[in-house]
Amino acid sequence: MSAAKVKMREKKMRNQPASVQYASPPQPADSSAQRNAPVAGGGGGDGGPSGVHPNTERSKNPQPRGGWVRGHQRDGGGYAKEMPKYITAGAFAKARESEVRAMLKAATKTTGSCHVFGALPKHMRRRAMSHNTKRLPCRLRDVANRMREKSLQAGSKKKKEEPKCKSRKARRQHGNLLLEFNRRQRKNMWLETHIWHAKRFHMVKKWGYCLGLRPVYKCYRASYRAMSSHCLLQDLSYYCCIELQGEEDELLAALSQLSSKQAGPTFDAALSLSGQRQGSLVLYRAGRYPMQPLGPVSFLWRPRAQGSSHRQLWIWAHPTIKQDLLPELQAVCRCSEAVLPPAQPAATAAEVDAALEPKPGKRPESEQGTGAKRKQTFKDASEPPAKMILGDGTRSPTTPLAWRSSSTSMVISDLTMEIVRYRLIGPQSHSVLVETMEAATDCDGMDGSQLPTLWWPEHCRNQSHMDLHRQQADVFHLLKGVSSTGELPSGTVLGLTVDDPRLTLPTKKVKALPCVKQEQGEEEEERRRRELMLRGAPAHCSQSSLWERRVRDNVTDNKMPNKLLNHMRSELLAPGSRLSPAPPQGRVPVLLVQQPGKQVYRGVRVGGLAMSLKHSQNKGAAHFPHDYPDCPAGARFQEEQEAELLRKYQRYPPAKRTNYIKHGCLAPFWCPWQQLAEEWELILRKGDEERRGDEERKGDEERRGDEERRGDEERKGDEERRGDEERGGGEAEPRRDGAVTTLPVRVTVLRNRKSLRLLSGWCRPTTSKGQRAPRRGGAAPLDRSAVTRFLSAHGTSLVWVRLSVLLKGRPELHAMVCVPTADDLKLPAGIGPQEPPHREHFRRRKKGFKAAAASPSGPNPNRPAPEGAELCPRAALPLPHPSGVWPDPLPSVTAHCARVTLGWVTQGDFSLAAGCGEALGLVSVAGLLHTLLLQPAARRGTLLLRNPDSLHYRLAKVNLEV
């Protein structure tokens, strides 16, 4: 019998009772074993040859069951053909009891699939039945519904209660929408433009907010054209605003501990202190400059009030800096006492009764029908209001918002998410603002006594305020004749009060353009415009009502709803005309700040976080937190970026992953800045020691000729003195393996303005498109003594550089910046050297081969490692995870490849502004100076770029911008 038949027999006999037996097929007549085989169900008349009654128990020595065959047999298949003469009822029923029980069990128990569809014939089974049980026959629907409920309960431990109101109309009610939106903002806050962005952008959850990353439509080149020729809008309301109030001298004395004038203008700069310009700087921990930076911030002083020394300062910072900046400000200002918010007046009993009393013409809830829909008429006072959202993405709702000092008059307030901030990028940004906003109209025809809760009627009653408002409106009107925003001084501030922009929307979407020709008629106006472009707005015009919390709260609480605005528009005689007079609550205070750079509506394009990064790359400026590895926020960003890139790398199948070990890339997902700075310091230190030793030996040989002519005693003393000098000349302690060890030093980025100008002159920056040659008059010449003095102050620092590929090539993230050899500089611009393929020693170890643990030369043993560099023995390293990536600890980052590494790229792409590939990154100051010193003057400042997934080097020109 075949194996398939044996398995089928075993499957069929698995659940059968012991009394059921199957006879074997007919065998030859001389087979006595088959003649004496028992028969299921009965035997011969007198018990058969075996002498056992057919209804008794099975024979103690059963015969083998190898003769069973499936299906009907022509000759009976060995079954008995004669009926027994008599049957004992008790014995027969007892023998068939187990068979009946097995039959009932098999009929009630579902085998294989546990679904009720198994009871249907195969031609009636459909996939749709699992989703719609009404397709089943009526006799099986109840069983299917019960099984479906069990599966749902097994999937979710606790079944959520279905909402009482399922209609979309009820879900889309304004009050219910606000409550639902507030519930969805518990973890990540929304900006005021979130709904608009969510319909058009890919949203990401970063820094405690929901922010737009990039549009869903293709707009890369269109966004660049908007930035270069028109306007690009970005919502920066997620930036944190910290307000400081107090005496001017006390504020300046406290803030001076967080900055240094060596890195640029500080809080006490004359133009910034007057409130006429916005300032920016990098803050450090108190008294720790140049170590431990916190990050870049921008600040704005409120103009001085006449006869008062009390000042008000706003500091705008990235949300990743706030958790480190706020404790430092509290420490230097000694503001540790929390200021509780003002208590809200409790509702009286009469007000509560009035709220609970049903409106006339409306039945109370007790009289309404059971199935009628009910609207919420009273809300518990303990619940948050529907319009207010407690807290923000950088603090919890229970954290205090203000702190004051018990010894001084200084107060620190957290204004995050209280002020909306937009950034317009492009030469026609001022034209968009002029066409979008109009100066607020006065309240001459309004009765101020009837509007006691609005701030603008009260503001209009003060004549000095209205005179200032007219002056600010005249300055704002002058912007129409300015051809480009870049003509205004950097950081110019203009305060203004405008009408609600929703009241001045045009009927058609038109592109806002400057009106230069129409505004050049009057000489007086042209003179004022030239003065505006030369000196900026006057200091007193920088004043704004936006500085007052009372005004901000009044504008927020009395904002005109869209429903009322649309109703007022519907009553106009001419559709599309402007509402006149403007509603009294439609006045908004704003502050206009000119954004420095190299190069909403009304035709503007809107960008997200990705376009903000491209904007920084196009103007050649460092972007936070990408280009700040020495800040806590930058270190956290690098860790998050590494984890994200590693997850993306592991999602690819192994055959589709780039083998970075074979490409000679040690760190494709992060940049070991600390290890880079330490290795370059060791390389230069050991080189200086050997150079000093050579000089000493040369001088000793010259002196030895003179000493030989003298006495033996003088020569002996000179040799002893020379031995002492050689033993004491080193500064570092040698290790057993010959390498030099030093104490770890925290890496920093060079931000000293004077040092950056000197280093920029030594690099000989290119004068290609979009760049200009710096003034190098009076700069110290590049020689070994100047380099030694420079490294004594900034030996372990990194410097931010801009690299332009000479001919072709597109730099990528974490591309390596390397030192070219003398032969590389002789190659044409479009031809670069090649990196030899590396060998993956870890895969050999997995196959059973042993790596040479004593070989410190790395994957390229023919090239000696740079002096002072140390490699970890690969035999002692763990297996890489995942494959194709170097594990920790890394070997020497400078001596791993055929070209010595200087640094890495943090931003890289093809630049539409320069027409070539450009990269922004950080390099070691020591390595850069060492490279510049050895390069010829004609090719000075030429470096190599190599992407992580490529073996081809590209020649690039380095440029340092101060």
LUMPAMAR-26013 format. One line per 4 residues: number of its first residue (from 1); for each residue z, y, x of C-alpha. Coordinates in steps of 0.02 Angstrom, whole numbers, m for minus. Layout:
# residues N
NUM) Z:Y:X | ... .
This chain:
# residues 962
1) 0:0:0 | m46:172:64 | 83:301:113 | 35:415:m32 .
5) 70:277:m157 | 237:240:m75 | 288:424:m91 | 232:426:m272 .
9) 334:271:m310 | 488:342:m226 | 470:505:m324 | 456:410:m487 .
13) 602:294:m450 | 713:437:m391 | 791:474:m562 | 773:303:m641 .
17) 924:196:m689 | 967:39:m593 | 911:m74:m736 | 731:m15:m727 .
21) 620:m120:m616 | 433:m130:m585 | 347:m293:m550 | 229:m315:m407 .
25) 43:m345:m432 | m14:m528:m445 | m4:m621:m282 | m75:m793:m227 .
29) m6:m948:m315 | 82:m1013:m162 | 194:m860:m157 | 359:m920:m227 .
33) 439:m751:m200 | 324:m669:m328 | 349:m812:m454 | 537:m790:m451 .
37) 527:m597:m466 | 623:m527:m615 | 529:m435:m751 | 584:m270:m830 .
41) 627:m289:m1012 | 640:m478:m1025 | 597:m644:m946 | 558:m823:m993 .
45) 624:m912:m1147 | 761:m1013:m1065 | 802:m896:m926 | 656:m938:m814 .
49) 657:m1029:m651 | 795:m927:m582 | 917:m981:m715 | 966:m801:m754 .
53) 946:m726:m928 | 817:m585:m929 | 943:m465:m1008 | 1077:m491:m879 .
57) 1107:m386:m722 | 982:m370:m580 | 972:m513:m457 | 1086:m497:m309 .
61) 940:m525:m190 | 799:m414:m257 | 626:m441:m195 | 528:m307:m104 .
65) 441:m175:m213 | 286:m154:m111 | 164:m216:m244 | 180:m72:m370 .
69) 19:14:m420 | m10:163:m532 | m98:157:m700 | m154:18:m820 .
73) m199:m148:m743 | m337:m256:m810 | m241:m420:m805 | m71:m351:m855 .
77) m16:m306:m681 | 114:m445:m668 | 208:m395:m828 | 271:m532:m944 .
81) 150:m568:m1087 | 266:m680:m1192 | 405:m608:m1300 | 583:m676:m1277 .
85) 648:m797:m1411 | 812:m703:m1440 | 899:m541:m1383 | 1086:m511:m1372 .
89) 1111:m341:m1456 | 1265:m288:m1355 | 1193:m333:m1186 | 1024:m257:m1229 .
93) 1098:m90:m1287 | 1211:m81:m1135 | 1063:m110:m1020 | 959:24:m1108 .
97) 1100:154:m1116 | 1064:223:m943 | 878:228:m980 | 904:332:m1138 .
101) 1023:451:m1046 | 896:476:m906 | 758:508:m1033 | 860:640:m1125 .
105) 908:724:m961 | 728:730:m903 | 673:802:m1072 | 802:943:m1073 .
109) 800:990:m888 | 657:1098:m822 | 588:1037:m659 | 492:1141:m531 .
113) 478:1317:m602 | 628:1376:m703 | 519:1479:m822 | 490:1433:m1001 .
117) 302:1437:m970 | 316:1262:m900 | 331:1199:m1079 | 156:1262:m1116 .
121) m1:1167:m1072 | m96:1232:m924 | m238:1305:m1027 | m114:1421:m1119 .
125) m22:1490:m967 | m59:1672:m923 | 14:1791:m794 | 31:1928:m924 .
129) 159:1822:m1017 | 289:1858:m884 | 278:2043:m924 | 248:2033:m1111 .
133) 342:1893:m1197 | 252:1929:m1361 | 103:1834:m1292 | 206:1674:m1298 .
137) 217:1564:m1452 | 354:1611:m1574 | 456:1457:m1535 | 472:1508:m1351 .
141) 499:1697:m1363 | 688:1690:m1384 | 709:1577:m1233 | 595:1689:m1129 .
145) 691:1846:m1178 | 856:1766:m1130 | 788:1712:m962 | 720:1887:m932 .
149) 890:1965:m966 | 974:1844:m846 | 851:1888:m708 | 882:2073:m734 .
153) 1069:2050:m727 | 1054:1946:m569 | 950:2080:m484 | 1071:2223:m519 .
157) 1258:2193:m517 | 1291:2332:m640 | 1159:2377:m766 | 1138:2564:m783 .
161) 1160:2638:m954 | 1000:2697:m1031 | 994:2883:m1066 | 1029:2933:m1243 .
165) 877:3046:m1252 | 716:2969:m1188 | 590:3098:m1246 | 498:3199:m1115 .
169) 521:3357:m1216 | 709:3344:m1200 | 699:3303:m1014 | 590:3456:m983 .
173) 711:3579:m1063 | 764:3718:m945 | 948:3677:m944 | 922:3492:m918 .
177) 797:3525:m779 | 921:3635:m686 | 1057:3504:m699 | 938:3369:m638 .
181) 879:3477:m493 | 1058:3513:m442 | 1097:3327:m445 | 949:3292:m329 .
185) 1012:3422:m204 | 1178:3341:m163 | 1121:3278:7 | 972:3390:50 .
189) 960:3566:m17 | 802:3641:m91 | 730:3810:m49 | 680:3927:m189 .
193) 498:3880:m158 | 532:3692:m159 | 443:3656:m324 | 288:3749:m265 .
197) 289:3660:m96 | 325:3488:m170 | 162:3494:m268 | 56:3538:m117 .
201) 146:3476:41 | 211:3319:120 | 399:3346:112 | 525:3289:243 .
205) 715:3288:242 | 775:3375:400 | 930:3472:449 | 1005:3455:275 .
209) 854:3527:183 | 694:3468:99 | 556:3556:195 | 367:3554:189 .
213) 289:3468:339 | 102:3488:313 | m15:3515:163 | m90:3365:76 .
217) m265:3437:98 | m361:3462:260 | m322:3635:326 | m297:3626:514 .
221) m442:3738:562 | m420:3846:408 | m239:3877:454 | m291:3925:630 .
225) m418:4047:561 | m283:4121:450 | m166:4144:598 | m300:4218:709 .
229) m395:4329:587 | m296:4350:425 | m122:4289:376 | m18:4129:367 .
233) 143:4121:266 | 296:4014:304 | 462:3999:213 | 605:4016:339 .
237) 745:4025:212 | 825:3872:290 | 875:3976:442 | 1062:4012:446 .
241) 1126:4191:439 | 1298:4233:510 | 1367:4406:476 | 1491:4494:592 .
245) 1585:4652:541 | 1704:4757:643 | 1717:4898:767 | 1567:4917:880 .
249) 1665:4908:1044 | 1759:4752:989 | 1600:4664:933 | 1507:4703:1095 .
253) 1655:4648:1202 | 1666:4482:1111 | 1479:4446:1109 | 1457:4488:1293 .
257) 1543:4322:1335 | 1400:4224:1254 | 1253:4301:1348 | 1199:4375:1514 .
261) 1085:4521:1557 | 1001:4414:1690 | 914:4317:1551 | 850:4474:1462 .
265) 911:4608:1340 | 1074:4569:1252 | 1166:4633:1098 | 1197:4804:1177 .
269) 1014:4849:1205 | 986:5030:1150 | 842:5000:1027 | 925:4846:952 .
273) 1097:4928:940 | 1027:5074:840 | 956:4955:709 | 778:5012:744 .
277) 721:4846:821 | 762:4663:801 | 823:4575:960 | 820:4396:1020 .
281) 909:4302:1159 | 979:4133:1210 | 1166:4109:1180 | 1281:4008:1293 .
285) 1457:3945:1276 | 1586:4078:1317 | 1583:4117:1503 | 1471:3967:1547 .
289) 1306:4053:1592 | 1188:3981:1654 | 1261:3813:1603 | 1287:3744:1426 .
293) 1163:3847:1322 | 1176:3840:1133 | 1001:3896:1086 | 893:4046:1042 .
297) 944:4168:905 | 879:4331:833 | 996:4472:782 | 986:4633:684 .
301) 1110:4778:683 | 1136:4884:528 | 1103:5068:569 | 1257:5171:604 .
305) 1339:5262:460 | 1373:5446:495 | 1550:5473:560 | 1597:5287:563 .
309) 1613:5163:706 | 1615:5012:590 | 1460:4904:619 | 1377:4757:535 .
313) 1275:4624:627 | 1167:4481:566 | 1131:4332:680 | 991:4216:627 .
317) 998:4041:701 | 915:3873:677 | 1017:3755:566 | 1043:3636:713 .
321) 1133:3774:811 | 1254:3826:675 | 1379:3686:700 | 1396:3735:884 .
325) 1376:3923:867 | 1502:3957:728 | 1655:3888:823 | 1606:3990:977 .
329) 1595:4149:874 | 1763:4114:795 | 1839:4086:967 | 1773:4244:1051 .
333) 1808:4352:899 | 1977:4268:868 | 1936:4244:685 | 2033:4090:633 .
337) 2106:4144:466 | 1998:4086:320 | 1960:4213:184 | 1967:4138:11 .
341) 1833:4193:m114 | 1891:4309:m255 | 1963:4216:m402 | 1860:4215:m561 .
345) 1947:4291:m714 | 2011:4159:m831 | 1937:4151:m1005 | 2050:4207:m1145 .
349) 2088:4105:m1299 | 1981:4219:m1406 | 1831:4193:m1291 | 1853:4005:m1295 .
353) 1866:4006:m1485 | 1711:4114:m1495 | 1618:3992:m1385 | 1675:3843:m1488 .
357) 1638:3926:m1654 | 1469:3869:m1723 | 1335:3998:m1745 | 1297:4058:m1922 .
361) 1164:3956:m2007 | 1198:3802:m1901 | 1292:3650:m1958 | 1438:3587:m1852 .
365) 1416:3425:m1757 | 1529:3329:m1876 | 1411:3368:m2020 | 1253:3320:m1929 .
369) 1172:3153:m1958 | 1202:3005:m1845 | 1025:2995:m1782 | 998:3182:m1763 .
373) 977:3255:m1588 | 1117:3369:m1532 | 1106:3514:m1410 | 1247:3552:m1291 .
377) 1333:3707:m1360 | 1486:3718:m1244 | 1506:3667:m1065 | 1667:3623:m978 .
381) 1726:3764:m865 | 1765:3641:m726 | 1581:3596:m706 | 1470:3701:m592 .
385) 1351:3821:m679 | 1172:3767:m698 | 1099:3910:m596 | 1218:3903:m448 .
389) 1211:3770:m313 | 1370:3749:m214 | 1358:3737:m26 | 1201:3716:78 .
393) 1124:3594:200 | 1238:3645:345 | 1409:3646:262 | 1507:3558:126 .
397) 1555:3647:m36 | 1739:3649:15 | 1711:3739:181 | 1765:3923:179 .
401) 1630:4054:195 | 1723:4192:288 | 1852:4207:426 | 1948:4359:487 .
405) 2053:4403:638 | 2238:4444:623 | 2236:4552:780 | 2070:4646:757 .
409) 1964:4707:612 | 1824:4582:642 | 1764:4470:500 | 1638:4326:511 .
413) 1542:4276:353 | 1420:4134:324 | 1270:4200:224 | 1166:4042:232 .
417) 1051:4020:80 | 1099:4193:15 | 948:4285:87 | 767:4230:67 .
421) 663:4246:225 | 474:4231:243 | 366:4244:398 | 187:4309:392 .
425) 82:4266:545 | m83:4352:578 | m163:4521:612 | m178:4565:427 .
429) 2:4526:379 | 39:4709:348 | m113:4723:233 | m49:4578:130 .
433) 122:4660:114 | 48:4828:64 | m63:4748:m69 | 75:4635:m134 .
437) 224:4753:m143 | 241:4930:m206 | 384:5050:m178 | 509:5051:m321 .
441) 489:5185:m454 | 636:5297:m497 | 737:5292:m657 | 702:5467:m724 .
445) 657:5409:m898 | 801:5285:m912 | 977:5314:m976 | 1094:5255:m839 .
449) 1242:5246:m956 | 1157:5110:m1059 | 1129:5002:m903 | 1300:4998:m819 .
453) 1276:4826:m742 | 1115:4862:m646 | 1120:4931:m470 | 958:5031:m465 .
457) 1002:5163:m599 | 1164:5197:m508 | 1071:5207:m343 | 949:5333:m414 .
461) 1088:5455:m460 | 1124:5483:m274 | 1001:5612:m210 | 1022:5563:m27 .
465) 977:5384:m68 | 819:5439:m159 | 767:5552:m15 | 783:5405:105 .
469) 686:5295:m16 | 541:5419:m20 | 535:5428:170 | 531:5237:181 .
473) 392:5232:50 | 289:5357:151 | 307:5250:309 | 259:5096:210 .
477) 106:5187:143 | 49:5223:322 | 29:5037:354 | m130:5035:250 .
481) m223:5125:390 | m163:5008:530 | m302:4888:580 | m189:4752:652 .
485) m5:4706:646 | m5:4689:836 | m26:4878:851 | 153:4905:791 .
489) 297:4895:916 | 375:4724:931 | 526:4698:819 | 507:4859:716 .
493) 621:4861:563 | 585:4952:400 | 699:4950:248 | 625:4968:75 .
497) 657:4940:m109 | 508:4873:m205 | 466:4830:m383 | 468:4649:m435 .
501) 308:4578:m355 | 275:4480:m515 | 241:4646:m603 | 101:4697:m484 .
505) 0:4536:m474 | m188:4570:m488 | m294:4491:m622 | m406:4409:m490 .
509) m364:4328:m325 | m438:4441:m193 | m415:4443:m5 | m308:4586:60 .
513) m396:4688:194 | m349:4849:285 | m412:5016:220 | m444:5100:388 .
517) m597:5203:340 | m524:5272:180 | m362:5326:265 | m434:5422:412 .
521) m468:5584:319 | m310:5686:342 | m260:5740:516 | m74:5749:476 .
525) m71:5574:408 | m169:5511:557 | m44:5591:676 | 102:5507:587 .
529) 12:5342:593 | m13:5355:781 | 171:5398:801 | 216:5245:698 .
533) 109:5133:808 | 185:5209:965 | 370:5221:924 | 392:5120:766 .
537) 487:5169:610 | 628:5298:629 | 804:5231:648 | 865:5300:481 .
541) 720:5213:390 | 790:5044:444 | 931:5062:319 | 923:4949:166 .
545) 1029:4904:16 | 1005:4722:64 | 1155:4738:182 | 1275:4757:33 .
549) 1337:4598:m48 | 1364:4686:m213 | 1181:4732:m225 | 1123:4557:m176 .
553) 1231:4476:m309 | 1173:4602:m439 | 990:4570:m403 | 1016:4381:m410 .
557) 1115:4382:m572 | 998:4503:m663 | 833:4426:m612 | 708:4438:m752 .
561) 661:4263:m816 | 479:4217:m825 | 491:4192:m1013 | 540:4373:m1042 .
565) 410:4434:m918 | 271:4337:m1004 | 328:4402:m1173 | 317:4582:m1112 .
569) 143:4550:m1043 | 85:4477:m1208 | 128:4641:m1297 | 17:4747:m1184 .
573) m133:4827:m1267 | m247:4793:m1119 | m226:4616:m1053 | m195:4611:m866 .
577) m134:4791:m852 | 29:4835:m767 | 194:4849:m860 | 239:5033:m867 .
581) 375:5084:m853 | 441:4941:m749 | 596:4854:m817 | 756:4923:m737 .
585) 808:4752:m673 | 644:4730:m580 | 698:4811:m413 | 717:4707:m255 .
589) 781:4770:m85 | 687:4702:66 | 686:4718:255 | 518:4713:346 .
593) 527:4655:528 | 377:4649:644 | 360:4478:724 | 302:4485:907 .
597) 156:4377:964 | m2:4371:1071 | m135:4386:958 | 107:4224:m38 .
601) m32:4274:m113 | m181:4389:m93 | m280:4265:11 | m141:4204:126 .
605) m127:4024:180 | 41:3935:179 | 96:3824:323 | 238:3703:352 .
609) 341:3642:500 | 190:3564:585 | 93:3728:582 | 246:3820:648 .
613) 240:3706:800 | 54:3741:822 | 87:3927:810 | 211:3917:953 .
617) 85:3819:1055 | m56:3943:1023 | 47:4093:1077 | 122:4000:1225 .
621) 304:4013:1172 | 442:3883:1179 | 480:3804:1011 | 657:3760:960 .
625) 724:3627:972 | 575:3538:1055 | 575:3640:1217 | 764:3659:1241 .
629) 825:3494:1317 | 980:3577:1392 | 1047:3630:1221 | 1150:3511:1112 .
633) 1024:3530:972 | 881:3490:1091 | 970:3333:1154 | 998:3275:975 .
637) 817:3308:933 | 759:3205:1083 | 866:3058:1026 | 797:3068:849 .
641) 619:3083:914 | 642:2932:1028 | 707:2826:885 | 565:2880:771 .
645) 430:2845:902 | 508:2677:946 | 509:2624:762 | 327:2674:747 .
649) 285:2576:905 | 373:2420:840 | 280:2426:675 | 118:2385:765 .
653) 81:2200:799 | 109:2150:980 | m77:2134:1012 | m107:2314:957 .
657) 34:2396:1056 | 2:2494:1214 | 79:2407:1364 | 163:2555:1447 .
661) 225:2448:1591 | 47:2409:1644 | 1:2593:1623 | 142:2644:1738 .
665) 233:2747:1606 | 422:2732:1620 | 473:2840:1472 | 339:2851:1336 .
669) 462:2900:1199 | 583:3017:1290 | 600:3119:1449 | 740:3080:1576 .
673) 764:3261:1632 | 930:3232:1718 | 864:3091:1825 | 710:3194:1871 .
677) 813:3343:1932 | 933:3234:2031 | 794:3137:2118 | 702:3293:2171 .
681) 862:3367:2238 | 890:3210:2343 | 710:3211:2405 | 719:3390:2467 .
685) 894:3370:2538 | 846:3219:2642 | 687:3305:2698 | 787:3457:2756 .
689) 908:3345:2850 | 767:3257:2941 | 684:3423:2981 | 845:3492:3051 .
693) 867:3333:3151 | 693:3350:3226 | 728:3530:3272 | 893:3483:3351 .
697) 813:3342:3451 | 676:3458:3512 | 804:3586:3568 | 908:3451:3649 .
701) 760:3390:3751 | 729:3566:3815 | 910:3589:3861 | 918:3418:3941 .
705) 793:3470:4074 | 904:3614:4124 | 1061:3511:4117 | 992:3381:4236 .
709) 989:3512:4370 | 1172:3546:4339 | 1319:3436:4367 | 1355:3269:4283 .
713) 1511:3341:4204 | 1416:3477:4110 | 1286:3351:4051 | 1422:3236:3985 .
717) 1504:3377:3888 | 1339:3428:3813 | 1303:3251:3754 | 1474:3237:3672 .
721) 1451:3403:3585 | 1277:3351:3528 | 1344:3188:3456 | 1476:3282:3358 .
725) 1346:3400:3285 | 1235:3255:3231 | 1380:3165:3147 | 1438:3321:3054 .
729) 1269:3395:3005 | 1247:3297:2842 | 1311:3362:2675 | 1297:3204:2570 .
733) 1379:3036:2592 | 1258:2894:2638 | 1264:2734:2539 | 1252:2558:2605 .
737) 1071:2544:2556 | 1025:2703:2649 | 1007:2816:2496 | 1101:2978:2476 .
741) 1221:3003:2330 | 1283:3163:2253 | 1390:3209:2106 | 1291:3220:1944 .
745) 1246:3398:1895 | 1201:3447:1717 | 1019:3496:1705 | 977:3674:1648 .
749) 819:3770:1608 | 782:3923:1715 | 792:4082:1608 | 831:4214:1739 .
753) 698:4349:1715 | 694:4404:1897 | 678:4226:1962 | 544:4184:1834 .
757) 438:4334:1886 | 451:4282:2068 | 405:4101:2030 | 262:4157:1917 .
761) 187:4259:2060 | 194:4111:2177 | 100:4001:2053 | m55:4113:2054 .
765) m88:4097:1866 | m266:4090:1805 | m356:4236:1722 | m449:4132:1594 .
769) m473:4176:1412 | m314:4226:1324 | m218:4253:1487 | m200:4393:1611 .
773) m153:4397:1794 | 26:4458:1820 | 68:4602:1932 | 120:4528:2098 .
777) 147:4690:2191 | 304:4686:2292 | 332:4498:2269 | 408:4404:2415 .
781) 283:4294:2509 | 294:4107:2483 | 369:4031:2640 | 501:3903:2682 .
785) 642:4029:2697 | 603:4105:2526 | 597:3932:2449 | 764:3887:2528 .
789) 846:4043:2457 | 771:4010:2285 | 828:3828:2282 | 1004:3874:2334 .
793) 1024:3960:2165 | 912:3852:2052 | 893:3686:2142 | 933:3572:1994 .
797) 848:3678:1859 | 694:3646:1756 | 563:3778:1718 | 455:3794:1563 .
801) 269:3799:1608 | 101:3808:1522 | m39:3695:1584 | m225:3720:1551 .
805) m344:3575:1583 | m484:3634:1697 | m632:3547:1615 | m600:3414:1486 .
809) m454:3313:1422 | m329:3322:1280 | m146:3315:1335 | m28:3216:1225 .
813) 158:3210:1196 | 260:3151:1348 | 110:3158:1464 | 162:3155:1648 .
817) 143:3308:1759 | 111:3247:1937 | 81:3313:2112 | m99:3302:2175 .
821) m137:3243:2350 | m248:3335:2474 | m393:3221:2429 | m368:3255:2243 .
825) m390:3441:2268 | m560:3411:2348 | m627:3323:2193 | m734:3419:2066 .
829) m645:3493:1915 | m707:3361:1792 | m665:3211:1902 | m486:3157:1929 .
833) m403:3013:2019 | m363:2847:1939 | m193:2761:1930 | m204:2578:1985 .
837) m148:2456:1849 | 32:2399:1864 | 98:2223:1852 | 219:2173:1716 .
841) 356:2083:1811 | 459:2050:1655 | 327:1941:1576 | 318:1836:1734 .
845) 505:1810:1726 | 489:1749:1548 | 360:1620:1602 | 472:1554:1739 .
849) 416:1655:1890 | 542:1751:1993 | 521:1933:2038 | 558:1989:2214 .
853) 728:2073:2199 | 726:2143:2375 | 563:2240:2355 | 608:2423:2320 .
857) 432:2488:2329 | 390:2462:2145 | 223:2413:2072 | 126:2497:2213 .
861) 196:2422:2376 | 56:2494:2483 | 118:2673:2457 | 289:2715:2532 .
865) 414:2791:2411 | 460:2977:2432 | 607:3009:2543 | 772:3007:2454 .
869) 708:2910:2303 | 797:2751:2254 | 734:2610:2145 | 836:2485:2048 .
873) 799:2303:2093 | 695:2232:1951 | 771:2059:1962 | 937:2129:1904 .
877) 862:2218:1753 | 869:2140:1579 | 714:2087:1487 | 623:2233:1404 .
881) 642:2259:1218 | 518:2279:1145 | 385:2208:1258 | 279:2334:1350 .
885) 420:2461:1373 | 535:2480:1522 | 718:2441:1485 | 869:2538:1543 .
889) 912:2580:1678 | 747:2654:1733 | 687:2644:1913 | 641:2801:2008 .
893) 541:2917:1896 | 466:3013:2043 | 406:2864:2147 | 350:2745:2011 .
897) 166:2792:2009 | 33:2830:2139 | 65:3017:2112 | 239:3093:2122 .
901) 303:3150:1952 | 354:3332:1924 | 394:3333:1739 | 331:3293:1563 .
905) 240:3376:1421 | 335:3422:1262 | 184:3493:1166 | 3:3451:1198 .
909) m162:3463:1106 | m334:3542:1110 | m306:3729:1091 | m428:3818:975 .
913) m370:3984:1047 | m412:3941:1229 | m555:3820:1197 | m482:3685:1309 .
917) m339:3563:1315 | m171:3646:1341 | 3:3576:1366 | 177:3650:1364 .
921) 313:3561:1459 | 452:3566:1586 | 445:3528:1772 | 573:3523:1910 .
925) 595:3689:2002 | 625:3599:2167 | 472:3489:2145 | 361:3636:2094 .
929) 412:3742:2244 | 390:3594:2361 | 214:3567:2290 | 164:3750:2299 .
933) 224:3763:2478 | 112:3620:2536 | m45:3670:2438 | m180:3784:2511 .
937) m182:3962:2446 | m351:3941:2362 | m294:3791:2257 | m113:3839:2234 .
941) m45:3801:2062 | m157:3651:2027 | m69:3497:1957 | m115:3331:1877 .
945) m92:3274:1697 | m94:3093:1637 | m64:3034:1459 | 57:2889:1430 .
949) m81:2772:1370 | m209:2816:1503 | m236:2782:1688 | m344:2936:1716 .
953) m274:3096:1792 | m339:3268:1740 | m332:3425:1848 | m240:3568:1765 .
957) m186:3745:1808 | m3:3793:1793 | 52:3960:1720 | 227:4034:1701 .
961) 247:4167:1568 | 401:4279:1571 .
